[in-house]
Amino acid sequence: MTLPMDNRKRLHSNVEEHEESIKRRVVDHQQEVAAADALASSDDVNFKDSENYVRWQNTISKVVNSVVSIHFAQVAPFDCDPALVSEATGFVVDSDLGIILTNRHVVGAGPFVGYVVFDNHEECDVIPIYRDPVHDFGFLKFDPKKIKYTKIQALELKPSLAKVGSEIRVVGNDAGEKLSILAGFISRLDRNAPDYGELTYNDFNTEYIQAAASASGGSSGSPVVNIDGYAVALQAGGSTEASTDFFLPLDRILRALQCVQNNKPITRGTIQIQWLLKPFDECRRLGLTSERETQIREMYPEKIGLLVAETVLREGPGDGKIKEGDTLIAVNGEIISSFIQLDDILDSGIGNDIEIIIQRGGIESTVVCKVGDLHNITPDRYVEVCGATFNELSYQMARFYALPVKGVFICSASGSFNFDNKEKIGWIVDSVDNKDTPDLDTFIEVMKHIPDRKRVTVRYHHMTDQHSPHVTSIYIDRHWCSEFRVYKRNDTTGIWDYYNVAEPLPAEPISPKTARFIDIPSDNPQIAKLSHSLCLVTTMAAIPLDSLPGETLRTSGLIIDAEGGYVIVSRRAVPHDCLDVFVTIADSVLVPAKLEFLHPTQNYAIIKYDPKLVIANIITPKLSKKRVERGDKLKFIGLTNSNKLLTSDTTVTDIASVSIPSNLIPRYRATNLEALSIDSIVSPRCHSGILTDDDGTVRALWLSFLGEREESKEKIYLMGLDIMDCMNVINILKRGQKPIVRIVDAGFGSITILNARIRGVPEEWIERMEKESQDRLQFMTVSRVSYTKEPIRLETGDVILSVNDRLVTKMDHLSGIVGASDEYKEDPELRFKVVRNGKVVDLNVKTVAVHETDRLVIFAGSILQMPHHAVRQAMADIPKGVYCTFRGESSPALQYGISATNFITHVNEVETPDLEIFLTEVRKIEDNSYCNMRLMSFDNVPFAISLKTNYHYFPTAELRRDDATGKWIEEEYNKTEEKTV
């Protein structure tokens, strides 16, 4: 298997390793000379005593002045390139114009932001001015006047000096280091372009040079130099299974450079055919005649084969004229033995007819093709709408499957167009809202006329499976993802200019609709009618908040009040209210809902929909007034992942105190609750449901609980929650009031009587526990104390004896105080009696109301907020700063070292203890300028960074909830001026 040398996939699998490579500073030039010395001394020949060694040493000393380390971000997914931050190598090829040569997969097909570091550690911004549509090279431009302390030297390109057996050096940014020198010998000049896999960038229609230099990630774009200091090739890729490296020949690069130097367009022609260089023996088997073979071998004795058609794109200039397996003999009367000859003819013949001689099955024929413009089938714009990005299908992608170069390609299948969580690239949109979308302009026109929040039908397919068209409905999000922009590449400025296409059309009014329930198959009519009390709850979160990803989740909900439209549901599906919530009744009617209540510890939420929008026989179920006991015989009704209701008889096997394990990155988790375990063969298949008596009385909820993240998977726990734990909140809501839960902000667990004795619990309290506890013999202990402004007087290890003089026998006794919002003017205190260090201690502990996140700031591609409750639960001491909960894959935050779970404590030496002050300070920072920041890691380790802003792609913005309306309001700051494209 082969990979591009910047090893882009590595970024997504190990971001932390990538950051460390960025932080590694530049190696001193003298150390590099010493490294070259050591390398030479290991060879069989003692180079130190030879003229060869001295020449190499002098050559490398000059070459390093031309080589630069490139630190870059491809800031948006485009075509086959993902958004990423990485580093690579380049070298100066024109010191007067400030032109740097590097790889195309570094410059990228889409928006690019970067800077280069010269050997003397000077930095300079660069802009992309060219990336080849096919071949793996591109040019960056810098201002030579900004390099003040070194004389810039350009490497001269000498493609003719690349010869088999030539000794070479690869001088570049190997493995993330600023400068490394690797030695090797050229072994081949006629290798086909390496294959990096499907649905990613690949070079083709060119020979590659092969050598063994063992270069790794970061060497992309390095010069391959000979002993005289000439660049003879460009480092491009390598094999992960051997020490083999692949170099791009410089012939076409030199031509392109000369065009740039002479201010001429770089013309690139194509007939939309991929050729492969195949040996004469194989060409003979495909039909090459002996006469032609003899002729060509005599003309080009050093050649080992000919070009054979591998892929012919449908509807291209060669379609119907040339077929796969045809051997190319000549073009316009010139015998063709290499890709360089073919490129010369095509690049100089755009718009002209060319005469092509081919052989097929021993028969020679002549065809005429019109040469097309390769740049015209290489996209240079994309549209962003509904949280996804789209461009015209490129030649690069169409080539894989011999497709016509047309269609709307999703370069980021996310937001409303998130068709598959596992597959983000390769989708083609065929129609939207029953209107065909054959090209990007038509797609834009269709999307302009679709109202916000509307559900429309989309037809689409994946490039890898042309035989399986898909049809689905999507939800048009133009409120969380309000941008509808077209971006177009500007090679003069290096920036992708953009303009707004259209403002969102308001949502259409919702009219009432009828729905019919199907009873649950059961002989018990009370159980059968419970389907009239169940619904499907869907949430769509577009913004990562509280360290939870933006995603779509579905689960069942229990309608606890048909007249009021109240539904109780797992907080796993409704973690916060910065999202859209929907209720589906009887798999028939879908209506919007809003969040009414989030329980801070017990993993349930209550939402509300407008019951006037649904005409159906919805039944308010009977809710139990007694607690579930171990051994109770109940009915289980659950919803599977495929939305099927399953029922079974079950028994409550255990009721235990539970706290979900914490995650490495703090996020919401259920704590301090009594969870039910049941004996049922169907419950593991159901992510949600209810437990009832035979008469249909709901005794408990069956909920999914978000657990810790293991590798790339989320661990989910399935447990029951007694409906009695929810009744106080439900009753307050039914009275039309807003419930508030005030908790003792600490984590609790249970210990046995034996451990209680060991910790010093007096015997009279043990006797009291054994006498009064009806179900379990246990004491509650403090496992962790959350961080609060006013310190909680509890300490880890305290054994709880009583609260307000009531013996604490189970977790429910520590659940806090539930009341209406206007019931308490101040947070009340609870009287605790605990055992601490073997002594009984009386404490007054103040309860707190947990405030959910209602404001966030987006800066430099990171999402910042005040530390949410899960952070306060996990930390003993929280730094005075704003908390990073997310950072983008291509953001300045990632490039310069802001990580999720970091706290930004200072901006330009001004303390930023809250979002208001932080926002005030960052709004003072100009575009494309550096600011200094002091940060604190999650482990309270301070560090400092300098960060460069880029408001064109990463503007500063704020999102806050309006308490009066409950709506979220977005405001953008430091926005660069839109430009008409």
N, C-alpha and C positions, 0 to 999 in steps of 0.2 A: 504494500500500500504506500502511496506517496501523498505528501502534504505540501502546501505552500510553505515557504521557509519562515513566514511570520507566525505560522501555526495558529491560525485564528480561532480554531475550535477550542484551543487551550484556554482562551479567555473565559468562556462560559463555564467550563468545568472546574476551574481553579482560579478564581478572581484574586484571592489573597496572594497566591504565588506570583501572579502578574504584577500586583502592586509592589511586591518586594523587588522585582526586577527593575521597576521604574525607579525605586528609591536607591538602588545601587549606583554609586557615583562613578564618575569618569576615572578610568585607570590612567595613571601618569604615563606620559610618552616614554620616559626612560624605562619604565617597567615593561612596556611593550617591546622595546628593543631587546631587553633582557630575555623576554619570552621567546622572541625570534631566535636569539642566541641559543637558548636551551633547545629549541626545536631543531635547529641545525646540528647541534652537537650530538643529537640522538641518532643521526643518520649513519649509515655505514661509512660514508666518506666524511672525513674530517674537514668540514667547510671552513673552520676557523683558519686553517692554514692554506686556504685556497683563495684564488681570485674570485671564484664564484660566490663564496660567502660574503666577501667585501662588497661585491656588486649588489647582491641582494639587500645587504644592510643599507647601502646608500639609496637603493631604489625605494625600499619601504619608508625610509626617513622622508623622502619627497612625497610619496603617495599619500601618506597619512594626512598631509596638509590639504588634500582634496576630498577626503572622505568625511562624511557627516553622519551623525546619528539622528535619525528621524523619530520624533515623538508625535504621534498623530491620533486623530479620532475620525472615524467615518461616522458622522453624527446622526445618520438616519438610515434605516434599511432601504436598499434600493436595488432593484433587479435581483441578482443572486447574492449580493453582499449584505451581510448583517451589520447592524450598528455595533461598533466596537471601539475600544481603545487599545493601542498596541505600539510597538516600536519596530523600526527597521533601519536600513542603511541606504545611503545614496552617495553620489559623488559629483563634484562640480565638473561640468563639461563645457561651460562657457563662463569665465570669470568676469567678463565685462557686462554681459546681460544678466548674470546671476542665475544660470540655469543648472539645475541638479537633475541627474538621471537616477531613476529608481524603478521599481516594478509597478506594473499596472495594478496588481492586487494590493499595493500599498496606497497609491493615489486613489484607487477605487473608482467605481462607476458613478457614485453618488456624492453627496456633500462631504467635504473634507476640511478639517482644521488641523494645523500642525505647526511645529517649529523644529528647527535643526540645531544641533550642537556641533561646533567645529572642534578640531583637535585641541585648541587652546582654551576650550570651555566657553567660548562666546556663543550666545544663542541668538537666533534670528527667526522671525516668522517666515513661513513659506505659504505660497498659494499654488494650487494646481493649474497648469495651463494646457496640459494635454494628457490624455490617457488613450492608448491605442484601443480600438474596438475589439481586437482579437489578440494581438501579441502582448506578452507580459512586460510592457515597459510604459513609462509615463514620465512627464517632466514636471518638476516643481520650480518655482521662481522665488528668489529672494532679492533683497536690495543690497548690493555689494557695499554701498556707502555706510551701511550700519555695522559692518565688520571693521573695527577700528584698530585692532591690535595684532593682526596677522595679515600677511600677504596671501590673498586667495590664489590658489593654483588650480588650473583646469587639467584634467587628464585627457590626453588625446586618444581618440577611438581609432583602433587599427584592427578591423575585423579580419583582414587577410593574414594576420600573424597567429591566429588560432590554428594550431597544427597538432596532429596526433603525436604524442610523446613530449610535447612542450611542457616544461616545468612552469608552474604558475603559483601565485599566491592569491588567496581570497582575503581581502582586507575589509573587515566590516564589524557590525554590531552583533556579534555572535552570542546567542543565548541571553540577550538583554544587556550584555556588557557594552560599554561605549566603543571599545576598539579591540579586536582580536585578529590575529594573523594565522591563517591556516594554509598549509602547503599541500600540493598535489600535482598530478600529471594528467594532461588531457589524454583520454583513452578512445573517445569516439567523437566524430563531427556530424554524424548522420543519424542521430537517434530521433525517433518521433517524439513529439511533445508529450511530457508526462501527463498521466491521467490522475486527477485529484478527486474523481468521483462525480456523480451526477448532482444536478441542481446546485452547483457551485461553479466558480470561475475556472475555466480551463483554457489554456492556449492551444492552438491547433494551426494547421497549414503552415508549419515551419519546422526546420530541422533544429535539434537541440544538440549542444555539446555536453559530453559526459566526462566526469572526472571523479576522483575519490579524495574529498577534502574533509568529510565528516562535519560539515557546517550544520547548524541547528537554528531554532527559531530566533529571528532578529537579523539573520544574515541576508534576508531578502534585499536586493538592490545593491549588494556589494560589488565593487569592481573586481574583475578577475584580471590580474596584471601579469605581464611577463617580466623577465629579468631586466629589460630596458625601461620599465616603468610605463609601458603602454597598456591601455585597457583593451583586452582582446575578447572579452565576453562579459555578460551581466549575470550575476548569481540570481537564480529564480526559484529553484525548488530542490527537493531531495527526497530520498527514500527513508522511510522509518524503519526499514528492515535490513538496511545495509548502509555502508559509509559512502554511498553514491550521491553525487551532486549533479544538478542539471543547470546548465548555463545557456542563456539565450544569445545567439549570434548577434553581432552588432550591425549587420548590413542594413536592415530596415531602420534601425535606431539612428544610424549615421545620416541616412536620407532624411528622416523626420527632423533631426537636429538642424540640418542645413536649411530646411524649409523654415523653421522657426527663426534661425539667424538671419535669413533673407526676407523675413516677414511675408512668407508665402503660405498659403493653406497646405496642410498635409493631406493630400488626396489619398483615398483608400478605396480601391475597387473590389468588387466581388461578383461572382455568379452563383453564390449561395450553395457551394459544394464543399464538403470536407474531403480532403485527400489524405491518404496515408502513404508513406514511403515503404514499399514492399520489395523484398529481394527478387532478383530475376527469376529464380526458380518458381516462386509463387506467381509472379506475373505470367510465367510460361503456362502454369496450370490454369490461369484465368483466360488464356487465349492469346498471349503475346507470341507473335510469329518469330521464327528463328532468324529470318532476314532482318527484321527490325532489331532484335536483340543484338545480332552481330554488328549492325550499323552503330547502335548506341554505345555498345561496349568499346568499339574502336574510337568513337568520338570522345567518350568520357571514360577512360580506362580506370580511373580511381573510383568510379561510382559502382554501387553494389545493387542498385535496383531502380525502379521507376515509381511515379505517383499513380496511385489507384484510387478511384472514387469510393469513398466509404459511406458518405451520407449525402443524399440529394434532397434539398428542402423542397417541399411541395409549393407550387405556385411561384417558385424562384426562376431566374433566367435559365437555369439548366434543366428544369423539370420537363420530362418528356423527351429530352434530347440526349442526356447522359444518364446512365444507370449505374447502380452500385456494382462494383467489380470491373468497371471499364478502366482500361489502362490508358493513361495520358501519354500521347506520343509527341505532339507538337502543337504550338499555338502561333497563329499568324506565320506559319512556315518555319518557326524556330523549334528545333528539337529541345524538349524540356526534360531536364534531368534533376532539377532541384526546385524547392519552393521559392528560392530567391529569384530565379528566372520568372516564375509564374507571377510572383508579387510585382515585379517590375512591369510586366505587361498589364496586369489588372489595374495597378495604381495610376498608370499613365493613360488608361483607356476608358475612363468613366464616360458613359453615354454612347460609346462606340460599339460596333459589332466586332467580334473577334471570331476567327476561324479556328476551330479546335479539331485536331485529328485524334481519334481514339481507336483502340482495338477491343473488340468484344467477341469472345469465342472464336478467335482466329480471323475475324473479318474486320477490316479497317474501314472506317467511315469518317466523314467530315460533317461537323455540325457548326451552326452559327449561333452565338449567344450575344446578347447585349449586356455590357458590363454595367452593373448597378453601383450606386454610391453606398459604401459600407457605413458611412456616418448617418445616412438617412434611416437605416434600420437598427441604429444603436440609440436607445432612448436617452434623452437629455432633459427630461422633466418628469415630475410625478405629482400626484394629487393626494392630499391628506384629507380624509373625511371619515366621520364616525369612529375615530380611533384607529383606522387602518390606512395604509398607503398603497397606491396603485401606480403602475406605469404600463406603457405599451410593451407587449411581449417582445423581448430582444432576440436578435440573431443568436446571441450566446446561449440563451435558454432553448429556443426553438430547435437548434441544431441537434440537441440530444435525442429528439424523437422525430426528426425530419418533418416538423410542423411548418405550416405557413407562418411567416413573421408578421402576425397580427393577432389582436386579442388583448383583453384587459388582464394583466398579470398582477396578482396580489403579492407585493414584496414584503408586506407585514400583515399576516392574517390575524388580526387582533380586533379588539373593540366589538362593534356590531358584526364584523365579518370573521369572527373567531370560529371557523368551521370545525376545527379539530385541535384540542389542546396539545396533542403530540406532534402534529404536522403543521408547521407555520409557513412553509414555502412550497411553491409549485401549483397553487390553485389559479384557475382561470375562471373569470366571471362571464357567464354567457348571457344572462338577462337579470334585470332587477325590476321588481314590481310589474312583471309580465311584459317588459319592454326589452328588446334585444340590445346588447351592449357590445357591438363588434369592435369598437375602438374607444380610446380614452375620451375623446371629445363627446361622443354619444353618451358614454357613462356619466360624464360630468353633467350633461344636460338632464339626464334622467334623475340624478341625485338632487339636482337643484329644486325639483318640484315635489319632493317627498316631504311631508310635514314631520316635525319632530315627534318622537314617541310612537310613530306608526309602525305596524308590523306588516312587512311586505314579503313576497315570495322571491327567492333567489334561485336561479339555476346556475350550476357551476360544475366543474370537473377538475380532476387533478391531471397534471401533465403525464404522470407515470401510468395512468389508467384511462386511456381514451374511450374504453368500452363501458365505463360506469359513470354516467351522468348523475348528478345529485340535485335534489330539490329540497329546499328547507325554507322556513320563515325566519326572518331576522328582525330585531328590534332596532329601529333607527334612533341612535343616540346623538342628538345635536345640542344637548344641554351640558352634560359632563364633558363631552368631546365636541366643543362648539366650533372648532376650527374647520373651515372648508377652504383649503388653500391649494393653489397650483404653484409648485416650485420649478424654476427653470435654471439650468446651468449657465453661468456667465464666465467664460474663460478669460475675460479681460480682468475682472476683479477677483476671480477665484471663488466667488460667493454665489450661492444659488438664490437668485431673486425670487420673491413670491408676491402673490396678490390674493386677496380674499375673493372667492367666487360668489358666494351668496350668504346672506344671513339666514339663520334657521327659520323655516316657516312654523307658525304656532301649531301646537298639537290640535288635532281635530277633537270636537266634543264626543264624549262617550254616551251612547244611547243604551238603555236597559235591554238585556237579552234574557231569553229563557234558557233554563237548563233542567235536564231530567236526570235524577239519580237512579242508579242501579243498586238494588239492595245487595248486601253481602250474602253470599250463599250460606245460609244457616237455618237450621230448624227452629232456632230461637228468634222470634220476631223482634225482640228488643236488641239483640245483637245485630240482626240484619239491617235495622234502621240506622245503625251508627255510621254507615256510609254517608248519611245526610248531614253528619257533623264533621266530616273530614274534608280537607281541601289540600291542594298542592301550593306550596309557597316557593316562589322563585325570586332570587335576588341577583342583581347585576351591579357589581362594584367596578367602576372604571378607574378608581384612584386607590393606590396602596395607602392604607392608613393604619396606624397602630401596629405596624410591622406585619400586617395581613395583606396578602396579594389581592390585586384587582381580578376578580373572577366571577363566574356565574355559578350559583349553587341552587339546588332544588331539594326540598324535603317536604314531608307532610306536616300539616298543621291541624290543630283541633279548634273548631269554631266554638268558643265558650259562651258567646252571646250572639245569637242570630239577629236580634233586633238592632244591637249596637254595631255589629260587624267586627267583633273582637276575635282574634285568632292567637292562640298560644303556640309557640314554635321554638325549636332549638336555636340557641344563640350561635351555634356553629354556622347556621345559614344566614343569620342576621347579626353580624358582629358589631356593627355600628350603623349610623344612619346616613353616612356619606355614600348612598347607593340608591338604586331603584328597587322597589318591592312590588311584587304582583301576587295576587291570589287567583288560583284557577279552581272554579267550582264545577264539580261533576265532569271533569275533563272536557268542558264545553265552553264556559265563559271565563274570560281572563279580565280581571279588573285591577287597577292600581291600588296600592295600599300605602300607609305611612306608619312609621314606627311610633309607638306610644310608650313603650317601657323596655328597658334593658336591665336585667338583674346583674349586679356586679360580680356575683360569685356562683350562682346556681344554674348557669347555662341555659336560661330560657329568656325569650323575648315575647312581647305582645305587640301585635300590629293591628291595624284597623282599616277596613275597606268600607266603601259606601254600599250598604245593603240595598239601596234603591236601584243599583245598577244590575242586580241579579233577580230574576223572577224564577224562583225555585223553592221547593219544599225543604228549606234548610231548618234543621232541628237543633235547638240548644240542648246539649246532653245533660244528664244528671251528673253532678260532680260529688264525689264522696265527701262525707263529713267525719270519717274515721280514718285512722292511719293504717297503712298496710303493715301486716305482721309477717314474720318469717313463717312459712308453711301455708300461707293463704293460697287457695285454689282459684285461679283467675283465667280469663280469656285473653289471649294475645291477638291483637289485630295490627299488622305491620305493613309498611309500604316498601317494596323492593326498589332496586336501582332502575328497574324497567317500569316503575310506576304501577305495579300489580299489588293488589291487596291480598295478604295471606293471613289465615287465622289458625289458631291451634289452642288447645288447652295447655295450661302451664302451672307451675308451682313456684312461689317465691322461695328461692333457696337460701338467700342471704341478704341482709341489710347491713351495710358496712360504711364506716366513715371513709370518704374518698377525697383526695386532692390530686388532680391530674398533674403528672410530672411537668416540670417547667421545660421550656425550650431554650436552646442556646441563645437565640435572639428572643427577648421577652415579647410575648403576645398574649392575648386573652386566653385564660384557662379557667376551668371550673375549680373552685376550692371550697372547703368547709361544707360539704353536703353529705347527706346520707343517700347512698345509691343502692338500687335494687338489682339483684341478680336473679335470673329466672332459668328454669329448666325447660327449654323449648328448642326443637330442631329447626324451626324456621326463623327465630329471632336473629341469628347471625347474618341472615340474608337481608334483613330489613334495617335500613338506616334511620327509620322513624316509625312511630306508631303509638298505640295506647294499650293499657291493661285495664280490663273491666271485670265487674261481677257478672253473674248469669243474667241479672235483670238489666244489664246495659249501663250500670253506674260506672263512671270512669274513676278508677282508683289511682292510676299513675300514667305518666307519659313515658314513652320509650324514645330516648334521644340519642343523637350522635354527639360526641364530645371531641373537640379538636385536641390532639395530643402533641407530643414532640415530633419534630421532623427528623426522619432517619434517611440519610443520603438525599435522594431526590423525592422521597415519598413522605406524605403526611400520615402520621399514625392516628387512626380514629378509634375511639372507644365507644362501645354501645352499652348503655345502662338505663335503668329506670329511675324516674324521679317521682316521688309521692306527690299526688295532686294537692295534698294538704299543705305542702311547702309553698304552694302558689296562691292559696285561697285568700290571704290577706290582701295581696296585690290585686287579685281579680275583683274582690268585693269593692275595693276603693275605685277601680276603673268603672265598674258598673254604676257607681253612684255619681259618675261624671267628674270625678276628681283625679288629680295627678298623684300617683303614688311615689314615694321616695323611700329608699331603703338606706338606713344608716347602720353601718357595720363597724365592728371592731376590726380595724385594718391589720389583721395578723393571720398567719396560717396556723391551723390547728390539726392535730393528729391524735390518735388514740394509743394508749399503752395498757398493758395488762395490770392486774392487781399486783403481781409479783414485782414488776418494774416500778409501780407506784410505791410499794414498800421500800424498795431500794432507794428511791429518791427522797424518802423521808415523809411520806404521807402518814399522818397519825392513824393509829388503829381505829379510833372512834369513827373516822371518816371512811375507812375501809369497811367497817361493820355497817355503817349507814348505806354505803353503796350496795353491799350484798343484800341488804334488807329491802331497799326501795327500787332497785333496778329490776325491771320485769323481763328484759330481753337479753341484754349483754352486760357483762361485768367488765367495765373498762373505765379508765379515767382519761380526760382530755388534757393534752399538753400543748404548749406553744412550740410550733416547729420553726416559725420565722415571723419576724415583725417587719411590717412594711415601713418605708420611709415616709414620714409626714412632717409638715411644718412644725406642728406641736408634737414632740416625741410621745409615742404611746408608752405608757408606764409598764406594760408587760415586757418580759424578757424571754428570749429563747430558752426553753427548758422548764419554764414555769408549769406546774401541774395545777389545773383548774379544779377547785373544789366546788365553788358555788358562784352564781351570778344573781345579784339582788336577792340573796338568801335562798335561792333555789339550787338544789343539788344538780350539778351538771352530769348527766348520765349519757348523753348522746349529742351529736353535732348540732342538732336542731336547736338546742339550748343556747348556742353561740351564734345564731344567725342574724342577730342584731335587732333593730327596731324598724318596723314597717308602719308608715303613717302617710297621711295626705300632705301635700306640699305646704299647706298653710297650718299644719297641726303644731309644729314646733318652731319657735322663733330662733332658738339656738339648738345646736347639736347636743342631745342629752348625754349624760354620763351613766355608766353602769358600775355597780359596786361588785368588784371581783374579790374573791378570797382564793389565794393561790399558795402553793408550797414552793418556796424558792430557797435553794441551798439548805434544805432540810427544815426550814422554818415556815410557819404559817404567816402570810402577809396579806393585809387588807389594802386594796387599791381602788381608786376611782378612775375609771378608764373612759375617756371621751369617745363617743362614736363619731363617725364621719360619713358624709354622703359622697359617693364616688362621682366625680364630674367627668362625663365622657368628652372626648376630643371635639371641639367646636371650631377650631381654627388651624390652618396650616399655611406654611410659606414654601413656595417653590423657588429655589435659588441654585443656579449653576447646575441644573439637572438633578438636584436632590430635593427630597421632601422633608421639611423640618417642622416640628411641632413641639409643644411642651411635653415633658415625659408623661406618657400615659400610665394608667394604673398598673399594668403588668410590669413596667419598668420600676415603679415605686415598690412593687412587691418583691422585685429581684435584687434591689440594691440597698445596701446599708447606708450609703451616703451618696446623694445625687449632686453632681457638679452644678454650679450656677450657670447654666447655659441652655441653648436650644438643642433639641434632640433630633438626630438624623434617623429617620425611619425607613428611608429608601433612597437609592441613587440610580440614575439611569446607566445603561450599559455603555453609552458613548459620551457621557457627560463630562464637563470639566471637574465635577466632584470626584469622579472616578480617576480621571487623568492626574489630578493633583493630590489625591490622597484622602478624601473624606469618605469614611465608611459608615455603613449602617451601624447603629448603636454608639456612634461618636457624639460628643457634646461640643458644640461650638461656643466657647466661653468669651472670646474676644474677637472683634473685627477692627483691624487697624488700631490695636491697643485700647479700644473702647470696650468695656465689659458689656456683654449681651445676655443678661439673665432671663430675658423673656422675648417673645416674638416681636413685640412692639418696638423695643429698642433695636433689636437685630434688624428689623425691616427699615428702620430709620437710617441705620448706618450703611447697609448695603445699597440703599437707593442713592447714596452719595458717590458710589463707585462708578466711574465712567466705563463705557464699553471698551472692550479689548485692552483693559489695563489690569495690572496686578494689584491685589490686596493681600494684606497679611492677616492670618487667622491663627488664633490659639485654640487648641482643641484638647479634649480629654477623652481617653478611651473608656470603654465600659469597665475596665479594670482600674480606672482612676490613674492612668498613666498620662501625663501631659505631653503634648508635642505641638509643633508649630509648622505651618505650611504657608506658601504663597500660592495664590490661585489667580488665574487669568480669566476674566469674564468674557462671555460671548453672548450678547443679548440678541443677536440675530437668530440664532438657533435655540438659545436657552435663556429666554427672558425671565425676569423676576416677576412672580405673581403671588397673589394671596387668595385663599379660599376660606370663607368664614360663614358660620351659620347665623342667620338672623333669628333671634329668640322669639320675635313677635310673629313671624310667619312660618318659622321652621324651615325656610328655604336656605340653600347655600348660595352665597354671592361671590362671584369671581371678579378680581380686579388685577390687571396686568400693569407692571411698572417697567421702566427702563426699556421700553419696546423700541426697536429700530424701525425706521420708516419703511413702510411697504413701497415696493417699486413695481411699476407696471412692466409686465413682461411682453 
